[in-house]
Amino acid sequence: MTDFAATRARFLLPGNLIYLDGNSLGPLPRGAAERLDGTVCHEWGELLIRAWNRAGWMELPGRVAARIAGLIGAEPDHVTVGDTLSVKVFQALSAALSLRPERRVVLSDTGNFPSDLYVAQGLIDALGQGHELRLAPPERIETHINEDIAVLLLTQVDYRTGRLHDMAALTARAHAAGALVIWDLAHSAGALPVDLAGAGADFAAGCTYKYLNGGPGAPAFVYVAPRHMRHARPVLQGWLGHAEPFAFEPEYRPAPGIDRLRVGTPPVLQLAALDAALDVWEGVDMQALRTRSIELSELFIALVEARCPMLTLASPRDPARRGAQVGFAFEEGHAAMQALIDRGVIGDFRAPDLMRFAFTPLYLDEDDIRKAAEIIADVMINRLWDAPEYRVRETVT
């Protein structure tokens, strides 16, 4: 049985805050700062360039990737870490399209994270081969999967509402139509059980600074199914994806395995912090985490709806159809969220009117949820959000 009191003790959380924004940036694990200090002061400071070999910097992406693979149901040696999520989506999409040269449609949904759509359209424009990005309502995506589709590109958990796609069912439907599937796990990895191998996923990518708590700018990961590994050739090819990077050959030869999706120099400091953050997951049962997350979110919804009729639930009512986050719509949502943050309840806002809250059992319990609901009720009932300072929008909302 997972001891969530023990996992909570492994995070540095200010005592006067209730942190409900792990879907945007995870909090600092206690071991990360010490790990970074050793990496900076000893490895970089004392070993200097020798650290690439003596401290294992070059192998660090592989070690971290192996730990992430266990959290997303991936086969061993089919995940690598580095670069950003947008880069990894670009690589996965370019490789997938090359595996379906006779087809020209990339299908996604209107609720997908805009960056994924930007990447897809940018790649389509660059290829100049007549590809089309086609969008469908998320609740009707299955009905738009047909023999025209080359690649289905979906984010499993909607970044705004937490709506959850059925990975196994949609993957099977796409395969029946001859299409490949790429899953964006930005709001899934570390939030709920993921079984890429069991679902038959072709490609997947995700970030590590949300529920995996790797820190701001933590590197992304990418997954390629074993059946595609030999033929996966992403458009973006870097020297560390070469079969022999230090041969410095002028012609590109892809590495034989997942390393072919490496691009540039590993971000050692960020990888070190992420590696330390992943220690928190030792002994955590993902199904227990999912069960507890649902309990917390259900309690939150019940308490907020009982006191705040001016807020409208924007997430699926059925907890089995949402991830680890809940959104409430309110016309003055931005101002209301600023008022909450001012009073120690940290969520975030997404335009035009959505207030987002995430439920992470690793460091949240029922007392946190009850206290947060009380503060939300006070802010809403007494219109504490209706102040000029809460209408000022900063760069990050």
C-alpha positions in Angstrom: 0.0 0.0 0.0 1.4 3.4 -1.0 2.2 5.6 2.0 1.2 9.1 0.8 2.2 10.7 4.1 5.8 9.5 3.4 5.7 10.8 -0.2 4.4 14.2 1.1 7.4 14.4 3.4 9.7 14.2 0.4 8.7 17.6 -0.9 9.6 21.1 0.1 6.3 22.9 0.4 5.7 26.2 2.1 3.5 25.6 5.1 1.2 28.5 4.4 0.3 27.3 0.8 -2.1 24.7 -0.6 -0.5 23.8 -4.0 -3.1 22.7 -6.6 -1.0 23.5 -9.6 1.0 20.4 -10.1 -0.5 20.1 -13.6 1.6 23.1 -14.6 4.7 22.8 -12.4 5.5 20.2 -9.8 6.9 21.3 -6.5 10.5 20.8 -5.4 11.5 17.3 -4.2 13.8 17.4 -1.2 16.6 15.4 -2.9 16.8 17.6 -6.0 18.6 20.5 -4.5 21.3 18.3 -2.9 21.7 16.4 -6.2 22.1 19.6 -8.1 24.6 20.9 -5.6 26.7 17.8 -6.1 26.4 17.9 -9.9 27.4 21.6 -10.0 30.1 21.8 -7.3 31.7 18.4 -7.6 31.1 17.0 -11.1 31.1 20.3 -13.1 33.3 22.2 -10.6 36.0 19.6 -10.0 35.8 17.1 -12.8 35.1 19.6 -15.5 35.1 18.0 -18.9 36.1 14.7 -17.4 32.6 14.4 -15.9 31.2 13.3 -19.2 32.9 10.0 -18.6 33.7 9.8 -14.9 30.3 11.1 -13.7 28.3 9.3 -16.4 26.8 12.4 -17.9 26.5 10.9 -21.4 24.6 7.9 -20.1 22.3 10.0 -17.9 19.5 10.3 -20.5 19.3 6.5 -20.8 19.2 6.0 -17.0 16.5 8.6 -16.5 14.5 7.3 -19.5 14.5 3.8 -18.0 12.9 5.1 -14.9 10.2 7.0 -16.8 9.5 4.0 -19.0 8.3 2.2 -15.9 5.8 4.9 -15.1 4.2 4.9 -18.6 4.1 1.2 -19.4 6.8 1.3 -22.1 9.1 -1.5 -23.1 12.7 -1.3 -21.8 15.1 0.7 -24.1 12.3 2.4 -26.0 12.2 5.7 -24.3 14.8 8.5 -24.4 15.0 11.9 -22.7 16.2 15.3 -23.8 15.1 18.5 -25.6 11.6 19.9 -25.2 8.2 18.4 -25.7 7.6 20.3 -28.9 10.9 18.9 -30.3 9.9 15.4 -29.4 6.4 15.8 -30.9 8.0 17.1 -34.0 10.4 14.1 -34.2 7.6 11.6 -33.5 5.3 13.1 -36.1 7.9 13.3 -38.8 8.9 9.7 -38.2 5.3 8.5 -38.2 4.4 10.3 -41.4 7.4 8.7 -43.1 5.9 5.3 -42.2 2.7 6.2 -44.0 4.0 7.8 -47.2 0.8 7.1 -49.1 -1.4 9.1 -46.7 -1.7 12.8 -46.2 -3.9 13.6 -43.2 -2.9 14.3 -39.6 -6.0 14.1 -37.4 -6.1 15.8 -34.0 -8.9 17.4 -31.9 -9.9 20.9 -31.2 -9.0 20.6 -27.5 -5.4 19.6 -28.2 -2.7 21.8 -26.7 -2.0 24.5 -29.2 1.8 23.8 -29.3 1.1 20.4 -30.7 -1.0 21.8 -33.5 1.6 24.5 -34.2 4.3 21.8 -34.5 2.1 19.7 -36.8 1.2 22.6 -39.1 4.8 23.8 -39.2 6.0 20.3 -40.2 3.3 20.0 -42.9 4.3 23.4 -44.3 7.9 22.5 -44.3 7.4 19.1 -46.0 5.4 20.7 -48.8 3.9 17.4 -49.8 0.2 18.2 -49.6 -0.4 17.0 -46.1 -3.4 18.3 -44.2 -4.0 18.9 -40.5 -7.6 18.0 -39.8 -9.3 18.8 -36.5 -12.4 17.2 -34.9 -14.3 17.8 -31.7 -12.7 15.6 -29.0 -15.9 13.8 -28.1 -16.3 12.8 -31.7 -12.7 12.0 -32.7 -13.4 8.3 -33.2 -16.0 9.0 -35.9 -13.4 11.0 -37.9 -10.8 8.2 -38.1 -10.9 6.6 -41.6 -8.6 5.3 -44.3 -7.4 8.8 -45.2 -5.6 9.3 -41.9 -1.9 8.8 -41.7 -1.4 9.8 -38.1 -3.7 10.4 -35.1 -2.1 13.0 -32.8 -3.8 13.4 -29.5 -3.1 14.6 -26.0 -4.5 12.0 -23.6 -5.6 14.4 -21.0 -7.0 17.8 -22.0 -4.9 20.6 -20.6 -7.9 22.7 -19.7 -10.7 20.5 -18.5 -8.9 17.2 -17.8 -11.1 15.3 -20.2 -9.5 11.9 -20.7 -9.2 10.1 -24.0 -9.5 6.3 -24.0 -6.0 5.4 -25.2 -6.6 1.7 -25.9 -9.9 2.2 -27.7 -8.7 5.0 -30.0 -5.4 3.3 -30.7 -7.2 0.2 -31.8 -9.7 2.2 -33.9 -6.8 4.0 -35.6 -4.9 0.8 -36.3 -8.0 -0.8 -37.8 -8.1 2.1 -40.3 -4.3 1.7 -41.0 -3.3 4.9 -39.2 -0.5 5.4 -36.6 -1.1 7.1 -33.2 1.1 9.6 -31.3 0.1 10.2 -27.7 1.1 13.4 -25.8 1.4 12.4 -22.2 2.0 15.9 -20.7 -0.9 15.7 -18.3 -0.8 11.9 -18.0 2.7 10.8 -16.9 2.7 10.7 -13.1 -1.0 11.6 -12.9 -2.6 8.3 -13.7 -1.6 4.8 -14.9 -0.4 4.7 -18.5 0.2 1.5 -20.4 1.7 2.3 -23.8 2.7 -1.2 -24.6 -0.6 -2.7 -23.5 -2.5 -0.1 -25.6 -0.4 -0.8 -28.6 0.7 2.9 -28.9 3.0 3.7 -31.8 4.7 6.8 -30.5 4.4 9.0 -27.4 6.0 12.1 -25.9 5.6 14.0 -22.7 7.1 16.6 -20.4 8.6 16.0 -16.9 8.1 19.3 -15.1 4.5 18.7 -14.2 3.5 15.6 -12.3 7.0 14.1 -12.5 8.4 17.2 -10.6 11.5 17.6 -12.6 11.7 21.4 -12.3 11.1 24.3 -14.7 12.5 23.5 -18.1 13.0 19.8 -17.3 13.6 17.8 -20.5 10.9 15.9 -22.4 10.7 12.2 -23.2 9.8 10.3 -26.4 8.7 6.7 -26.9 8.8 4.6 -30.1 7.2 1.1 -30.2 9.6 -1.8 -30.9 7.9 -2.6 -34.2 8.7 0.8 -35.5 12.2 1.3 -34.1 14.2 0.0 -37.0 12.4 2.2 -39.5 11.7 5.4 -37.5 13.6 8.2 -39.1 12.7 11.6 -37.7 13.3 14.7 -39.8 15.3 16.4 -37.0 18.5 14.4 -36.8 21.2 15.4 -34.3 24.8 14.3 -33.7 23.8 12.3 -30.6 21.3 10.4 -32.6 24.1 9.2 -34.8 25.3 5.6 -34.6 28.8 6.8 -33.6 28.6 10.4 -32.5 32.3 10.7 -31.8 33.3 9.4 -35.2 32.2 12.8 -36.5 31.2 11.4 -39.8 29.8 13.9 -42.4 26.9 11.6 -43.3 24.2 10.7 -40.8 23.8 7.1 -39.7 21.0 6.6 -37.2 21.7 4.8 -34.0 20.3 1.3 -34.0 17.8 1.9 -31.2 15.9 4.7 -29.4 19.1 6.8 -29.3 18.4 7.8 -32.8 15.8 10.2 -31.3 18.4 12.0 -29.4 19.4 15.3 -30.8 21.7 17.6 -28.9 23.9 17.6 -25.9 22.1 16.3 -22.8 20.9 19.0 -20.4 22.9 17.6 -17.5 21.7 19.9 -14.7 18.1 19.4 -15.6 18.5 15.6 -15.9 20.2 15.5 -12.5 17.3 17.3 -10.9 14.8 15.0 -12.7 16.7 11.9 -11.7 16.5 13.0 -8.1 12.8 13.8 -8.5 12.1 10.3 -9.8 13.3 8.9 -6.4 9.9 9.9 -5.0 8.2 7.3 -7.2 9.9 4.4 -5.6 7.2 2.2 -4.0 4.3 4.2 -5.4 1.5 2.1 -6.9 0.0 4.0 -9.8 -3.5 2.5 -9.4 -3.4 3.6 -5.7 -2.4 7.0 -6.8 -5.2 7.1 -9.3 -7.8 6.0 -6.8 -6.6 8.6 -4.2 -6.5 11.4 -6.9 -10.1 10.6 -7.8 -11.2 10.7 -4.1 -9.6 14.1 -3.6 -11.0 15.6 -6.8 -14.5 14.3 -6.0 -14.4 15.8 -2.6 -13.2 19.1 -4.0 -16.0 19.2 -6.6 -18.7 18.4 -4.0 -17.4 21.0 -1.6 -17.0 23.8 -4.2 -20.4 23.1 -5.9 -22.2 23.1 -2.5 -20.9 26.6 -1.7 -20.2 28.3 -5.0 -23.1 28.1 -7.5 -21.5 30.9 -9.5 -18.8 28.4 -10.6 -19.6 25.9 -13.4 -17.8 22.6 -13.6 -16.1 22.5 -17.0 -14.6 19.0 -16.5 -16.3 15.7 -17.1 -18.6 14.8 -14.2 -17.5 11.1 -14.4 -14.1 10.8 -12.7 -13.2 7.9 -15.0 -13.4 10.3 -17.9 -10.9 12.9 -16.6 -7.3 13.0 -15.5 -6.0 14.4 -12.2 -7.2 18.0 -12.7 -10.5 19.8 -12.5 -11.6 23.0 -14.2 -14.3 25.5 -13.1 -15.5 28.2 -15.5 -16.2 31.7 -14.2 -16.5 34.9 -16.2 -14.0 36.6 -13.8 -11.8 33.5 -13.5 -8.5 35.3 -13.8 -9.3 37.8 -11.1 -10.7 35.0 -8.9 -7.6 32.9 -9.3 -5.3 35.9 -8.3 -7.4 36.4 -5.2 -7.0 32.7 -4.3 -3.3 32.7 -4.9 -3.1 35.8 -2.6 -4.8 33.7 0.1 -2.5 30.7 -0.3 -4.5 28.5 -2.7 -2.4 28.1 -5.8 -4.1 27.0 -9.0 -3.9 28.6 -12.4 -6.0 30.2 -15.1 -6.6 29.4 -18.8 -8.3 31.8 -21.1 -11.0 32.6 -21.6 -12.6 31.8 -18.2 -11.2 28.5 -16.8 -9.8 28.1 -13.3 -7.7 24.9 -13.1 -6.9 22.8 -10.0 -4.8 19.6 -9.9 -5.0 16.8 -7.3 -1.7 15.1 -6.6 -1.8 12.6 -3.7 2.0 12.6 -3.5 1.7 15.8 -1.5 -2.0 16.6 -1.0 -4.5 15.2 1.5 -8.1 15.7 2.5 -7.3 18.5 4.9 -5.7 20.5 2.1 -8.8 20.0 -0.1 -11.2 21.1 2.7 -9.1 24.2 3.5 -8.9 25.1 -0.2 -12.6 24.8 -0.6 -13.3 27.0 2.4 -11.0 29.7 1.0 -12.5 29.4 -2.5 -16.0 29.8 -1.0 -14.9 32.9 1.0 -13.4 34.5 -2.2 -16.4 33.8 -4.3 -19.3 34.4 -1.9 -17.8 37.7 -0.6 -16.5 38.8 -4.1 -13.0 39.2 -2.8 -11.8 38.9 -6.4 -13.4 42.2 -7.3 -10.4 44.4 -6.8 -8.3 46.3 -9.3 -5.1 44.5 -8.4 -6.5 41.1 -9.4 -7.4 42.3 -12.9 -3.8 42.9 -13.8 -2.5 40.1 -16.1 1.1 39.0 -15.7 3.0 37.2 -18.5 2.2 33.7 -17.1 -1.4 33.0 -16.0 
